[in-house]
Amino acid sequence: MKTGSAIFAAALIAAAIALPAHAQGFKPSKPIEFVTHTGPGGGGDVFARGIAAAMEKEGLMPVRMQVVNKTGGGGLTAMAYLAEKQGETHTIAVFTGIWFTNPIMRKEAKFTMRDMTPLVRLVLEPAMVAVKNDAPYKSLKDFIDAAKQKPGEMKQSGGSLGSRDWVVRQLLMTNTGANWAFISFPGGGERIAALLGGHVNMMVIEPQEAGEHIRAGNLRVIATVADKRLPAFPDVPTIQEAGFKIPNVPQVRGIVAPPGVPAEVVAYWEELFARFIKTASWQKYLDDNMFQDGYMRSAELAKFGDEFSDSTRKILVEGGVKVAR
């Protein structure tokens, strides 16, 4: 005959067996597929690899994080790939502002950020308007004036149509009447090489992509895309301080999962990143790349995403861009 405690223990075991596996808590059991929409050297790629390296250094993950590049379509290819992984518990992706922008602009976009499972927002990121160190442009006004004198001849290297650097160009051209070409490259390394090689005249780039070349003196920063001057460049004005009254175009980076991911998986990543952002490795990464801490949990990120989409749509319309949704 079973005692009362034995009956209680048996009931607990039976209840545990009856529960779905994911309801008992989630812990990765195989390598994590970490998707980014940019090629090697691009902002998303550098960001994903930085996170993976810091996670490994801090010993926070029981498995490896394997970065997978899904380029093409200005983020749409990566978004479609993630959407096809519906319910997959071992795949996550880096999102940036283009994951909001491109679906707004392009009718062919099958998915938006509302189709993804929000996990965490991690950083807000400034950008810099940079030229080659021996370029004749000492200020953004110098570049704009040159572009006005040679309509369509000046060139800017950048990422995909709809990316922040492209949106900044649209706003500046609308504001000033200047016109210059936008040359798209899949990776940050190629964009920088084009500028250093003299094939283009200017680029709008994030600190994490260009930091090495700026420190080496290969590039000159002539303006920043930020709410206020960057501590590392106290003498460089923001675009607004330089006299160009356009909206500040923010860059946001964070992590999403495929649609239909169980709540236990979301909770796992929320708690993991809550510990991760307090580590010395992550704090150093923020400082080295001039990032602003922007941590948000899933529910906050979902609300932010709706607000960000609305403000992005407004910026695009002000920049003369036709929106699709």
C-alpha positions in Angstrom: 0.0 0.0 0.0 1.4 3.4 -1.0 1.8 6.2 1.6 0.4 9.6 1.1 3.8 11.1 0.2 4.4 8.3 -2.3 1.0 8.9 -4.0 1.8 12.7 -4.1 5.2 12.0 -5.7 3.7 9.7 -8.3 1.1 12.3 -9.2 3.9 14.9 -9.7 5.8 12.6 -12.0 2.6 11.8 -14.0 1.8 15.5 -14.4 5.3 16.2 -15.6 5.0 13.4 -18.2 1.7 14.7 -19.3 3.0 18.2 -19.9 4.3 19.2 -23.4 8.1 19.2 -23.4 8.4 22.9 -24.0 6.1 23.7 -21.0 8.7 22.2 -18.6 11.2 25.0 -19.6 13.5 25.4 -22.5 17.2 24.9 -22.8 19.0 24.6 -26.2 20.1 21.1 -27.0 21.8 21.7 -30.3 23.7 24.6 -32.0 21.7 27.8 -32.4 21.2 29.0 -36.0 21.9 32.8 -35.7 20.6 34.4 -38.9 21.7 37.8 -40.3 20.5 39.5 -43.5 23.9 41.1 -44.2 27.0 39.5 -45.8 30.4 39.2 -44.0 31.5 42.6 -42.7 28.0 44.1 -42.8 26.5 45.6 -39.7 24.2 42.7 -38.9 26.9 40.2 -39.5 29.4 42.0 -37.3 26.8 42.4 -34.6 25.8 38.7 -34.6 29.4 37.5 -34.5 30.1 40.0 -31.7 27.3 38.5 -29.6 28.2 34.9 -30.4 31.9 35.6 -29.4 30.9 37.4 -26.2 28.4 34.6 -25.2 31.1 32.0 -25.7 33.6 34.1 -23.7 31.2 34.5 -20.8 30.2 30.9 -20.9 26.5 31.7 -20.9 25.4 29.3 -23.7 25.3 25.5 -23.4 25.7 25.2 -27.2 27.4 27.1 -30.0 25.8 30.0 -31.8 26.4 29.5 -35.6 26.0 32.7 -37.7 24.2 32.1 -41.0 24.1 34.8 -43.7 20.9 35.1 -45.6 21.5 38.0 -47.9 19.3 39.5 -50.6 16.2 41.6 -50.9 17.3 44.1 -48.3 16.4 41.8 -45.4 13.4 40.3 -47.1 15.2 37.0 -47.8 16.2 36.6 -44.2 12.7 37.5 -43.0 11.2 34.9 -45.3 13.7 32.3 -44.2 12.9 32.9 -40.6 9.1 32.8 -41.3 9.5 29.4 -42.9 11.0 28.2 -39.6 7.7 28.6 -37.8 7.9 27.1 -34.4 11.6 26.2 -34.7 13.1 26.6 -31.2 16.8 26.7 -32.2 16.8 29.6 -34.7 17.0 33.3 -34.0 17.9 36.3 -36.1 19.4 39.8 -35.7 17.0 42.5 -36.9 17.8 46.1 -37.7 15.8 49.0 -38.9 15.6 47.7 -42.4 13.3 44.9 -41.2 10.8 47.6 -40.5 11.6 49.8 -43.5 11.6 47.4 -46.5 8.2 45.8 -45.9 6.7 49.3 -45.7 8.3 50.2 -49.1 8.0 47.0 -51.1 4.7 45.3 -52.1 6.5 42.0 -52.7 7.4 41.7 -49.0 5.5 38.7 -47.8 6.3 39.2 -44.1 6.7 42.1 -41.7 8.1 42.4 -38.2 4.6 41.7 -36.9 5.0 38.1 -38.2 8.1 37.5 -36.2 8.4 36.6 -32.5 10.0 39.5 -30.7 12.7 38.5 -28.2 14.8 41.5 -27.1 15.9 44.9 -28.3 19.6 45.4 -27.5 21.0 48.6 -28.8 20.4 52.0 -30.4 23.2 52.9 -32.8 24.5 56.2 -34.2 26.0 56.5 -37.6 28.7 58.7 -39.2 28.9 60.4 -42.6 32.4 59.6 -43.7 34.7 60.4 -46.7 38.2 59.3 -47.6 40.9 61.0 -45.6 42.2 63.0 -48.6 38.8 64.0 -49.9 38.3 67.7 -50.5 35.1 67.7 -48.3 35.7 69.1 -44.8 32.1 69.2 -43.9 28.7 67.8 -45.0 28.0 71.2 -46.6 31.1 70.8 -48.8 29.8 67.4 -50.1 26.3 68.7 -50.7 27.6 71.7 -52.6 29.8 69.5 -54.8 26.8 67.2 -55.5 24.8 70.2 -56.6 27.5 71.3 -59.0 27.6 67.7 -60.5 24.1 66.4 -60.4 24.1 62.6 -60.3 27.8 62.3 -60.6 28.8 61.9 -57.0 28.4 58.5 -55.5 27.6 57.1 -52.1 28.4 53.4 -51.2 25.8 51.8 -49.0 23.7 48.7 -48.2 20.3 47.9 -49.5 17.6 50.2 -50.7 15.6 51.1 -47.6 18.5 50.8 -45.2 19.3 53.7 -42.9 22.1 55.1 -45.1 19.7 55.1 -48.1 17.0 56.8 -46.1 19.4 59.5 -44.9 20.4 60.1 -48.6 16.7 60.4 -49.6 16.1 63.0 -46.8 19.2 65.0 -47.6 18.4 65.1 -51.3 14.8 66.2 -50.7 16.0 68.8 -48.2 18.7 70.3 -50.3 17.8 69.6 -54.0 21.2 67.9 -54.5 21.3 64.6 -56.3 23.9 61.8 -56.1 24.0 58.0 -56.9 23.6 55.2 -54.3 25.8 52.2 -55.0 24.6 49.1 -53.1 27.0 46.5 -51.8 26.1 43.3 -49.9 28.8 43.7 -47.2 30.3 46.5 -45.1 33.8 45.5 -46.2 33.0 46.1 -49.8 31.3 49.4 -49.1 34.4 50.6 -47.2 36.8 49.3 -49.9 34.8 51.2 -52.6 35.3 54.4 -50.6 39.0 53.8 -49.8 39.6 52.9 -53.5 38.1 56.2 -54.7 35.2 54.5 -56.5 32.6 56.4 -54.4 32.8 59.8 -52.6 30.9 59.2 -49.3 29.2 56.7 -47.1 26.9 56.7 -44.1 28.2 54.0 -41.8 27.9 52.6 -38.3 30.9 52.9 -35.9 31.2 49.1 -35.6 31.9 48.8 -39.3 34.2 51.7 -39.8 35.9 52.1 -36.4 39.2 50.4 -37.4 39.6 52.6 -40.5 38.6 55.8 -38.6 41.1 55.1 -35.8 43.8 54.4 -38.5 43.1 57.7 -40.1 41.8 56.3 -43.4 38.4 57.9 -43.2 37.3 61.4 -42.2 34.0 61.8 -40.3 32.2 65.0 -41.5 28.8 64.6 -39.7 27.0 62.2 -37.4 23.5 60.7 -37.5 22.6 60.9 -33.8 20.6 63.0 -31.3 23.7 64.6 -30.0 27.4 64.7 -30.7 29.3 61.5 -30.1 31.8 61.5 -27.2 34.5 60.1 -29.5 33.9 62.9 -32.0 33.2 66.0 -29.9 34.1 68.4 -32.8 31.9 66.7 -35.4 28.4 68.1 -35.7 25.2 66.1 -36.1 23.5 66.5 -39.4 21.0 68.9 -37.8 23.8 71.0 -36.3 25.4 71.1 -39.7 22.4 73.0 -40.9 20.3 70.2 -42.5 16.8 70.0 -40.9 15.9 66.4 -41.5 14.5 63.9 -39.0 17.1 61.9 -37.1 17.0 58.4 -38.5 17.6 55.9 -35.7 19.1 52.5 -36.0 17.9 49.7 -33.8 19.3 46.2 -33.3 17.9 43.3 -31.5 16.8 39.7 -31.7 13.7 37.9 -33.0 12.6 34.3 -33.4 10.4 32.6 -36.0 6.6 32.8 -35.7 4.9 30.5 -33.3 7.7 30.0 -30.9 6.5 28.7 -27.4 6.5 31.2 -24.6 9.1 29.2 -22.7 11.6 29.8 -25.5 10.9 33.6 -25.4 11.4 33.5 -21.6 14.7 31.7 -22.0 16.1 34.3 -24.4 14.8 37.2 -22.3 16.5 35.9 -19.2 19.7 35.0 -21.0 20.1 38.4 -22.6 19.2 40.1 -19.3 22.3 38.4 -17.8 24.3 38.9 -21.0 24.0 42.7 -21.1 25.5 42.9 -17.6 28.7 41.1 -18.6 32.1 42.8 -18.9 32.3 41.5 -22.5 29.1 43.2 -23.6 29.8 46.5 -21.8 33.2 46.6 -23.6 31.5 45.9 -26.9 29.0 48.8 -26.3 31.9 51.2 -25.6 34.1 50.0 -28.5 31.3 50.5 -31.0 29.6 53.7 -29.5 26.3 51.8 -29.0 23.7 53.0 -26.6 22.2 50.4 -24.4 18.6 49.8 -25.6 17.5 46.6 -23.8 13.9 45.8 -24.0 12.0 42.5 -23.3 9.6 40.9 -25.7 6.4 42.7 -24.7 8.1 46.1 -24.8 9.8 45.3 -28.1 6.4 44.4 -29.7 5.0 47.8 -28.6 8.2 49.6 -29.7 8.0 47.8 -33.1 4.6 49.2 -33.9 5.7 52.7 -32.9 8.9 52.4 -34.9 7.1 51.3 -38.0 4.8 54.3 -37.7 7.6 56.8 -37.3 9.6 55.1 -40.1 6.7 55.4 -42.5 6.4 59.1 -41.7 10.2 59.6 -42.3 9.9 57.8 -45.7 7.0 59.8 -46.8 8.8 63.0 -45.8 11.7 61.8 -47.9 9.6 61.5 -50.9 9.5 57.7 -50.8 6.4 55.9 -52.0 5.2 53.4 -49.4 3.4 50.1 -50.1 1.7 49.6 -46.7 
